Amino acid sequence: MEKSTIISSRDNKDIHVIVDRKDNQSDIVFIMPGLSGDTEQPHIRSFKEAFDEKGFTNNGFERDCRT
C-alpha cells in the first residue's frame, strides 16, 4: 500500500514522503535521490524494484514539491 504526505519545515521547505508498505515486510529501506534527482529516474526505480522483490517497505523522498 503506497501512501504519500508532505512534511514542511519551519523555513517553509517541503519534503514529499512516499511510503510503500508491504503486508509481510522483511525490513525497511529509505531511497533518497540526489539534490537534482527524483524518484522516477530509471536508476532510482531499479533500486525500488529490487527492494520490492525482497519484501522491503520502501520510503522515498522528494524535496520542495508544493502541490
C-alpha positions, 0 to 999 in steps of 0.5 A: 500500500503506497501512501504519500504526505508532505512534511514542511519545515519551519523555513517553509521547505517541503519534503514529499514522503512516499511510503510503500508498505508491504503486508509481510515486510522483511525490513525497511529501506529509505531511497533518497535521490540526489539534490537534482534527482527524483524518484522516477529516474530509471536508476532510482526505480531499479533500486525500488524494484529490487527492494520490492522483490525482497519484501522491503517497505520502501520510503522515498523522498522528494524535496520542495514539491508544493502541490 
